[in-house]
Amino acid sequence: MGPTKPSRVAKDVPKTKAVKGRRGKLAKLVDMPLDIFFEIFGHLYPKDLLRLTWTSKAFHNILARSSSKWLWEQARSNVENLPECPSYLTEPQYARLLFDPHCHYCGTSGVQVVLWIYRRRACKACLDQHFVEFHSLTLPSFPCEAEWDEILPKVRRERYSRPNLCPKDEVDLVFQHIEALRDDEDGLASFILQRTIFMAEVSLHASRCESYQTDLAEQRTQERSEMRTRRVDVIRNRLVDMGFEQDIIALEQSNPRALRRHRLIWQAKELTDKNWNDIKPSLAAWLTDLREHRIQKERLARMIRRQATIVQMLRDYVLSRPPTEIIPGPADLCFTEEISGLINHPDETVFSNSVPALRLRLPQFTSHWRRWIDGRLLSLLPSTPNLGTDGAGTRPLHLATTFFECTGPTGCHEILSYPQILAHKCMTRQSGEYFDTDERPISECIRSLGCEPFNFDGNKIKFHTDASGVAHALVDLCEWGPDETTAVAMDRLNARFACSACGPGEEAFVFSWRIAVDHTITVHGLDNPTTWIRLTESDLATDWWIRN
């Protein structure tokens, strides 16, 4: 015998809908005895009762009936210093006016300002739509004396930037009564008196409510401030326990409000263990970044301070030397390997103890710098002539045919010989483009010195081939060897040369050899070659030569 089929469930039996979570668990709450409800309600606040009236019809029926007035009064008594409910409002109306932050016209949330004098809240949009400016009204005349401020008080709210407003429905109501009683002087006088008395009562209660809200706001502000302060103290102590004490002290010295104003710290809520575990990694990372920044800042300040010591030491040394002696600049000295190591040394004592020895070794540093610069300049020459044993060292730099061109950021393109190139101002002028290293923040160090090492980027100088060619021709005119004749020898010879291209007719200009080189490059250039003539003593004695 085979297995039996399961019996089918009747289709008319309703299925119970599964409800996820806790939904539906309080469905039987309204069936509880009223005594239990009233006992619970007696410990609530008016805003709690107000929200209960919105939860279900059953609660609304219980709390909205007139016999439940005592519940609202009991709830109101639980709020300290809350003014009594006025006679012209019911308890639920009063509670809504106090605790429901919604516009009474459109229902917009977040409306915190209560217009007590007219018992309502209004958002800015509804304020424009349902309120009218008092001075724009055409006021009817009274047969008796009356003050309009006592009949239609104006809303004075500075935050709206329109302090003299009245609700349109109140204006229409008052104007309708006045128009209806226009021919009844006694009735109109009675209406004005009753309206004045009513608005006086409303104004008195409104002032009490405004004072209550002001005091409540100040109390809440004080409580939030105290809560924030406690939170800051607790978090600070925990961060100190984590090893960030020095970082916090340095932070408070530089910016006393930085810790308090951090978005994770300056909050108006008590710190719990869960909250601390959530924010601890972010705060630790933040302070770690600040620590690295602080260390770099302190290191930079230390380096700048030590550089100033080296610069002052160099100034004293320069004053003791002949004015024509070429001495390295502040940046050249500070960027030498040995002095740079002392400037970067973490121990202040090591640097202080080394300064006297450095002062005595300045001549040695100067000689070393001069040899290093000469080597770099020699590397720019196209070729080094064969000078035998006498040509060793820097002799090629002193030749009359050795000229350099300034190609620095200023673009002066001045033609310079040796050693004038060593003192040219463009060679140490700041270019503004530097790349910092882990060992040294180069940009800040150079900025504090006001200059950079000689030809720091290697692009400020080049060998001037054209000027060298002109000098070669001038030396040949003197019947000297260009590979042996130095610039000093040409200066001592004091020969004069005439530029045939510049002399109209029988006149010509006369130049020294250095000016002749510059004249050829700057005036004529390669496109207009000129012929130079060496002048004899008899030529210079004539009157038709123009000397320059």
Rosetta blueprint (number, residue, H / E / L):
1 M L
2 G L
3 P L
4 T L
5 K L
6 P L
7 S L
8 R L
9 V L
10 A L
11 K L
12 D L
13 V L
14 P L
15 K L
16 T L
17 K L
18 A L
19 V L
20 K L
21 G L
22 R L
23 R L
24 G L
25 K L
26 L L
27 A L
28 K L
29 L H
30 V H
31 D H
32 M L
33 P L
34 L H
35 D H
36 I H
37 F H
38 F H
39 E H
40 I H
41 F H
42 G L
43 H L
44 L L
45 Y L
46 P H
47 K H
48 D H
49 L H
50 L H
51 R H
52 L H
53 T H
54 W H
55 T H
56 S L
57 K H
58 A H
59 F H
60 H H
61 N H
62 I H
63 L H
64 A H
65 R L
66 S H
67 S H
68 S H
69 K H
70 W H
71 L H
72 W H
73 E H
74 Q H
75 A H
76 R H
77 S H
78 N L
79 V L
80 E L
81 N L
82 L L
83 P L
84 E L
85 C L
86 P L
87 S L
88 Y L
89 L L
90 T L
91 E H
92 P H
93 Q H
94 Y H
95 A H
96 R H
97 L H
98 L H
99 F H
100 D L
101 P L
102 H E
103 C L
104 H L
105 Y L
106 C L
107 G L
108 T L
109 S E
110 G L
111 V L
112 Q L
113 V L
114 V E
115 L E
116 W H
117 I H
118 Y H
119 R L
120 R E
121 R E
122 A L
123 C L
124 K H
125 A H
126 C H
127 L H
128 D H
129 Q H
130 H H
131 F E
132 V E
133 E E
134 F H
135 H H
136 S H
137 L L
138 T L
139 L L
140 P L
141 S L
142 F L
143 P L
144 C L
145 E L
146 A L
147 E L
148 W H
149 D H
150 E H
151 I H
152 L L
153 P L
154 K L
155 V E
156 R L
157 R L
158 E H
159 R H
160 Y H
161 S L
162 R L
163 P L
164 N L
165 L E
166 C E
167 P E
168 K H
169 D H
170 E H
171 V H
172 D H
173 L H
174 V H
175 F H
176 Q H
177 H H
178 I H
179 E H
180 A H
181 L L
182 R L
183 D L
184 D L
185 E H
186 D H
187 G H
188 L H
189 A H
190 S H
191 F H
192 I H
193 L H
194 Q H
195 R H
196 T H
197 I H
198 F H
199 M H
200 A H
201 E H
202 V H
203 S H
204 L H
205 H H
206 A H
207 S H
208 R H
209 C H
210 E H
211 S H
212 Y H
213 Q H
214 T H
215 D H
216 L H
217 A H
218 E H
219 Q H
220 R H
221 T H
222 Q H
223 E H
224 R H
225 S H
226 E H
227 M H
228 R H
229 T H
230 R H
231 R H
232 V H
233 D H
234 V H
235 I H
236 R H
237 N H
238 R H
239 L H
240 V H
241 D H
242 M L
243 G L
244 F L
245 E H
246 Q H
247 D H
248 I H
249 I H
250 A H
251 L H
252 E H
253 Q H
254 S H
255 N L
256 P L
257 R L
258 A L
259 L L
260 R L
261 R L
262 H L
263 R L
264 L L
265 I L
266 W L
267 Q L
268 A L
269 K L
270 E L
271 L L
272 T L
273 D H
274 K H
275 N H
276 W H
277 N H
278 D H
279 I H
280 K H
281 P H
282 S H
283 L H
284 A H
285 A H
286 W H
287 L H
288 T H
289 D H
290 L H
291 R H
292 E H
293 H H
294 R H
295 I H
296 Q H
297 K H
298 E H
299 R H
300 L H
301 A H
302 R H
303 M H
304 I H
305 R H
306 R H
307 Q H
308 A H
309 T H
310 I H
311 V H
312 Q H
313 M H
314 L H
315 R H
316 D H
317 Y H
318 V H
319 L H
320 S L
321 R L
322 P L
323 P L
324 T L
325 E L
326 I L
327 I L
328 P L
329 G L
330 P H
331 A H
332 D H
333 L H
334 C H
335 F L
336 T L
337 E H
338 E H
339 I H
340 S H
341 G H
342 L H
343 I H
344 N L
345 H L
346 P L
347 D L
348 E H
349 T H
350 V H
351 F H
352 S H
353 N H
354 S H
355 V H
356 P H
357 A H
358 L H
359 R H
360 L H
361 R L
362 L H
363 P H
364 Q H
365 F H
366 T H
367 S H
368 H H
369 W H
370 R H
371 R H
372 W H
373 I H
374 D H
375 G H
376 R H
377 L H
378 L H
379 S L
380 L L
381 L L
382 P L
383 S L
384 T L
385 P L
386 N L
387 L L
388 G H
389 T H
390 D H
391 G H
392 A L
393 G L
394 T L
395 R H
396 P H
397 L H
398 H H
399 L E
400 A L
401 T L
402 T L
403 F L
404 F E
405 E E
406 C E
407 T L
408 G L
409 P L
410 T L
411 G L
412 C L
413 H L
414 E L
415 I E
416 L E
417 S L
418 Y L
419 P L
420 Q H
421 I H
422 L H
423 A H
424 H L
425 K H
426 C H
427 M H
428 T H
429 R L
430 Q L
431 S L
432 G L
433 E L
434 Y L
435 F L
436 D L
437 T L
438 D L
439 E L
440 R L
441 P L
442 I H
443 S H
444 E H
445 C H
446 I H
447 R H
448 S H
449 L H
450 G L
451 C L
452 E L
453 P L
454 F L
455 N L
456 F L
457 D L
458 G L
459 N L
460 K L
461 I E
462 K E
463 F E
464 H L
465 T H
466 D H
467 A H
468 S H
469 G H
470 V H
471 A H
472 H H
473 A H
474 L H
475 V H
476 D H
477 L H
478 C L
479 E L
480 W L
481 G L
482 P L
483 D L
484 E L
485 T L
486 T E
487 A H
488 V H
489 A H
490 M H
491 D H
492 R H
493 L H
494 N L
495 A L
496 R L
497 F E
498 A E
499 C E
500 S H
501 A H
502 C H
503 G L
504 P L
505 G L
506 E L
507 E L
508 A E
509 F E
510 V E
511 F E
512 S L
513 W H
514 R H
515 I H
516 A H
517 V H
518 D H
519 H H
520 T H
521 I H
522 T H
523 V H
524 H H
525 G L
526 L L
527 D L
528 N L
529 P L
530 T L
531 T L
532 W E
533 I E
534 R E
535 L L
536 T L
537 E H
538 S H
539 D H
540 L H
541 A H
542 T L
543 D L
544 W L
545 W E
546 I E
547 R E
548 N L
